Amino acid sequence: MTKIKQDLLEMVEATMIPEVEAYIEDLHKIIEKKEQTDDTMNEVREMESFLVELQNIIYAVNENKIDDEQAQEIYEKIEKLIEEHSEEK
């Protein structure tokens, strides 16, 4: 496996998936307390969909369904997402 694919896998598995799962868990706690809004419900759907996309990236890399160029593009997009999220905080 190439370095970019290994880097992408590591970023998705070690950073993105745990953060998305934690955020979904937080949203579910809001719902359990019956404090949710329509935005909360939409956010849950979006995050669950994003989680599936991340899992699909792992599958695609492990099954060699993407090339290095695609892996690089995805890596850069995720890096940008992380950067934007960091700036919001």
N, C-alpha and C positions, 0 to 999 in steps of 0.2 A: 504494500500500500504506500502511496506517495505521501510526502510530508504534509501537503495541503489537505489531503483527505484525512490524515491522522489529526491534524490541527482542528479541522472542521468537526470531526467526531468528538474530540475532547471538549470543544467549546459547547457543542449541543448537549452532550451527556453530562458534563460536569458543571456547566453554568446555566444554560438556558432551561433545560427541562426541570431541574430543581427549583429554579426561580419561578417558572410558570406554575408548577405544581403548588408551590407555597402560596402564590397569589390566588390561585383557584381555591385553595383551602380557606384563605382569609375571606374570600367572597362567599363561600358556603357558610362560614360562621355568621356572616351578616344575614344571610337568608334564614339560618336557624333561629336567629333572634327576631325574625320577622321585621327587620329594619331595611329590607331591600327596596330599591326603586326599579323602575324600568331600565335605567342605565345599568344597574347592578346585574340584572338578568341578561342584558345584552353583552355585558362584559364577560360574564361566565361563558356564554356561547362562543364569543370570540376567542377567549383564552383556551377553551377546550378544543376549538378548531385549530388554533395555533399549535397546541400540544401535539395534535395528530400530524400536523405538517412537520414538526420537529422529529417525530418518530419516523415519518416517511423519509426524511433526510438520512437518518441512521440506516434505515433499510436500504436506501439507494446506494449509499457509500459501501455498506457491507456486501451488497450484491453486485457491486461494480456497475451500477446502472447510470452513473454520472462520470464524466471525465474530469480531468484536473481543472480545466477552464471553468466548467460549471461549479465545481467545488469552490474555486477561488471566488466566483461571483457570489455564491451563497454566503461564504465566509465573510466577505466584505459587507454584505447587506446586514448580516447579524451583528457584525462589529459596529456598524452605523447605528443600529437599533440600540445596542448597549450604550453607545456614546450619547445618543439622544436621551435615553432614559436617565443616565447619570446627570445630564444637564438639568433635567426637570426637578431633581431632588434638591 
